[in-house]
Amino acid sequence: MRRSLPLLAAIALAAAACSGPILANPPVAHPQSTAAPASPPRPPDPQPVVLPRDDAPHDRLTEWWYDTGHLVDETGAHWGFEFVVFRAERGDFPVSWASHLALTDEKGRQFHYAQRAEVGPQVNVGAAGAAGFDFAIRGLDPANPSTFSRPAWTMRGASGDDRLTATALPGEALGDPSGGFGLDLSLHATKPPALHNGDGFINFGPAGGSYYYSRTAMTATGSLTVGTRTFRVTGSAWFDHQWGDFISVGGGWDWFALNLGDGTDVTLSMVRSIDGTYPLVYGTLVGANGTTRRLGPGDFTVTVTEHWTSPQTSVTYPAGWKLAIPSAGIVAELTPTVAQQELDTWATTGVVYWEGSQRVRARVHGRVTVGQAYVELTGYAPAK
C-alpha cells in the first residue's frame, strides 16, 4: 500500500539500499557476519487477542492503527477525517513508519490530505512493555531543515481512550488548497472491541495472516483547523488495528464501515484477486448492545451503483453501493459525500487509493433510518 518527496532519500539511506515505498517491500534476506543470538520461538498463529496488551505494536511484517470518523462543527457543517499510522519490518533494516492524514469538508466539497514517513524506533515513544500505543511522527527530511522544527503527528491510546493530534503545514498539505490543516481529537469507545472472524484472526492463505479488531463506536470531541480557521467539533470515530506477517493481499480490497441510526455497526471486507474476483469476503455485525456476529460470504451482497473517474490519476473507482444483509434485515445505500477523496501516497506506502466519508440511507427490518460510513478502495490504480 503509495509521489516522490525528498524524504525518500532519507528512507533509502537509513534502510541501506532498501528501494521503493516502505510497505511495498518484500522481506529481505540480509546476510550476517556473525551468528545472532537465538530468540525464543514465537508461538504459532493464531494466538488469543488480549486487550489492552495488543493495542501495542507487534514484531510483525505489517501493522497499522487506523482512525476514521464523522464530525460536526459549531456551525452545523459536517467533516470526515482519516488518520493512520503504518509500521513495517523488512529483514534486518530499521523499522519503518508512515502516516496519512485526511480531512473531508463535506459542505465546501473539498478534500485535504498529507503524508509523512520516518525510519527508526524513535517514532514509538511509549514505554517498553506498556499496553497501548504512543507514536510521534515528524517525517524529518535532512535536505529540508525546516522539517526539524515542525510539530509531530501524535497518536496515543489504550483500551479505547485515544488522543489524536496532527497538523499538516502548508507545504505538506495536498488536495484542495488549504494553507495547511489539522486535527486535535479525543476519542472514547462506547462499545467493546469487535474481534473479526470471531477470534480476531484472518487467514489469507498463501499471503499469510492478520490479527484484526475494531472499536466501531467511539465518541469524538476536539477541534479542526483549516488554514487560519479553527472549528470546535463533536462526532464519532471508528478505530481499526491490524497486524500480521503479510505484505499485500490479492489485487486490492473494498472495505466498508457503517454506523446505522439504530445503533448497529457493520464492517465488510472484500479482498480481490488480480483477475477481479473476490476469493476472501468477510464481515462483522455489531449490535447496539455491543454483541458481535461474524458474516461470511453468503451472508451479504454488495452491488456497485455508480462510478467516478479521478481527474488527477484517470483511475476509475466505484462511487456508490447497495449493501444487503438479509439475516439482519438490513438494506443500505451508500453515496460519497465528496467525489474527490483520492490519496496519492506513493511516496510513503506505495499506492494510490480512495478513502472517503459516505451518506447512508437504510432500512432495518423495514424501518427507514439514516447513517454514516467510510469506504476504502485499494488496488484500482495501476502500479507506478
C-alpha positions, 0 to 999 in steps of 0.5 A: 500500500503509495509521489516522490518527496525528498524524504525518500532519500532519507528512507533509502539511506537509513534502510541501506539500499532498501528501494521503493515505498516502505510497505511495498517491500518484500522481506529481505534476506540480509546476510550476517557476519556473525551468528545472532543470538537465538530468540525464543520461538514465537508461538504459532498463529493464531494466538488469543487477542488480549486487550489492552496488551495488543493495542501495542505494536507487534514484531510483525511484517505489517501493522497499522492503527487506523482512525476514521470518523464523522464530525460536526462543527459549531456551525452545523457543517459536517467533516470526515477525517482519516488518520493512520499510522503504518509500521513495517519490518523488512529483514534486518533494516530499521523499522519503518513508519508512515502516516496519512492524514485526511480531512473531508469538508463535506459542505465546501466539497473539498478534500485535504490530505498529507503524508509523512514517513520516518525510519527508526524506533524513535517514532514509538515513544511509549514505554517498553512493555506498556499496553497501548500505543504512543507514536510521534511522527515528524517525517524529518527530511535532512535536505529540508531543515525546516522539517526539524522544527515542525510539530509531530503527528501524535497518536496515543491510546489504550483500551479505547481512550485515544488522543489524536493530534496532527497538523499538516503545514502548508507545504505538506498539505495536498488536495484542495488548497488549504494553507495547511490543516489539522486535527486535535481529537479525543476519542472514547469507545462506547462499545467493546472491541469487535474481534473479526472472524470471531477470534480476531484472526484472518487467514489469507492463505498463501499471503499469510495472516492478520490479527484484526479488531475494531472499536466501531463506536467511539465518541469524538470531541476536539477541534479542526483547523483549516488554514487560519480557521479553527472549528470546535467539533463533536462526532464519532470515530471508528478505530481499526488495528491490524497486524500480521506477517503479510505484505499485500493481499490479492489485487486490492480490497473494498472495505466498508464501515457503517454506523446505522441510526439504530445503533448497529455497526457493520464492517465488510471486507472484500479482498480481490484477486488480480483477475477481479474476483473476490476469493476472501469476503468477510464481515462483522455485525455489531449490535447496539448492545455491543454483541458481535456476529461474524458474516461470511460470504453468503451472508451479504451482497454488495452491488456497485451503483455508480462510478467516478473517474479521478481527474488527477490519476484517470483511475476509475473507482466505484462511487456508490453501493447497495449493501444487503444483509438479509439475516439482519434485515438490513438494506443500505445505500451508500453515496460519497459525500465528496467525489474527490477523496483520492490519496496519492501516497506513493511516496510513503506506502506505495499506492494510490487509493480512495478513502472517503466519508459516505451518506447512508440511507437504510432500512432495518427490518423495514424501518427507514433510518439514516447513517454514516460510513467510510469506504476504502478502495485499494488496488484500482490504480495501476502500479507506478 
